């Protein structure tokens, strides 16, 4: 029986060879919650009546969604998280540590071949380092916390092969936006996606995270990549655990195979109010923008800040426009300081936030006014996402965002290709 | 007592941000209170139409987006007997049965707003009394039914002290 990556990882974690469609109980290598979900994880865990967590080194909580706390309600949740962490002896990444999806792999909790559950929908991010990771709700996570296990439906897999060389000014964000637009918001529901091809091979691990991060935007359970030399190096640099790379068998059964050539791909933009409402940047060029946000678990990594800094260096953003930059982790923040990117941003007129989710979830640090338009490097543009249902959100790459900040309207980053 | 179908103006891809906005999920811990804000960003006051035992009816990919469990919790607390949709997003699907909210998968084009409905999980049908038709539903798996019986996965887990005898 030939197997996909998801079938292999789930087989290894449940102790028998399984295939798509089966329901299995599997051991989970690592699990976590963030400040929007951990309050309910703790409540559900208490209701289960189990005294202590299954293994304290295999769970952590990250305070990133509303951090530092903007109000009394959130402060109470943060307090509850810290209290539980102290009581159970588990790790908490407190305010300023960064976004969970950067902090967790950076801290070395994820290695190739792992099965990871997070109480956050973008947990699929670690597929980029060959781990089957997926998002669940708080009660589901509490079940893992109590038992070290959960039930899984072994997913069918869609194979996506992307060949060609990306043109200058076109990035992994443009690739995944194009795919979400093409496959649709529910086109891969319940399924795993495996990404292959020259495009993936040429990308850095940081850029690959952007692609796996948004697999959930087409409904997928996970967005997996095979481990190459770059993956192994990345994992070894961050984790003490040995990577256990998992490859799909050559004639594994896929529910669908899709092939693309991205040699002529233009920068892509998702228009309000769904992520799959995607077009080339030329179709929306000139749309006036009030706020630009560069950051998040999709695009707050070092390369993303570097790209934005190259475009913004020595220049000023449009008067009246708000530019908010949020590094994805403390480590990235420090690197960006050392390399002078933070100075570039501040001189250009940006506000640089502490590492975390920033204004992405709409609870703080840049809530939009009625009628305002934002251009963001995040992964979602649902109505109300940035805190106001009467605002519009466009999504694109850090390069498109930086170019847009300079013009005050959506702009094509390829105009700056000499700087990139 | 008669129970009715409620439809939103948006049919497909209703995300969890729409079900319960991020503005409220942090602020409100009380379930009954949270239920007053369902669909607040797309149809203010929607919860007022719902009476205990009613149904919410939608199209494709209901519950996509964020993993927030407050979404099914708020829907359940609003008094809904079940959600009826053509398909569901994966995390929402798990979360719903985990918190004891019943999800039914079937063709929903023949259910209009305020149709009177009856759900029969034994025969796997919905009776649309207003239209005089029966609609076949996808059978709910044995595990999910057990979760519903116990009011969610927590009740189940406590009763069986784990998962082992589910499968």
Interface residues (C-beta under 8 A of the other chain):
Chain A: X23 X24 X25 X36 X37 X39 X40 X44 X47 X48 X49 X65 X66 X71 X73 X74 X77 X119 X120 X121 X135 X136 X137 X138 X139 X140 X142 X143 X146 X147 X149 X150 X151 X185 X186 X189 X190 X219 X221 X274 X361 X362 X363 X380 X382 X383 X384 X385 X387 X389
Chain B: X12 X13 X15 X17 X18 X21 X22 X23 X25 X26 X27 X28 X29 X40 X41 X42 X60 X61 X64 X65 X66 X67 X68 X69 X70 X72 X87 X88 X89 X90 X91 X94 X95 X98 X99 X141 X143 X152 X153 X154 X157 X158 X162 X163 X164 X166 X167
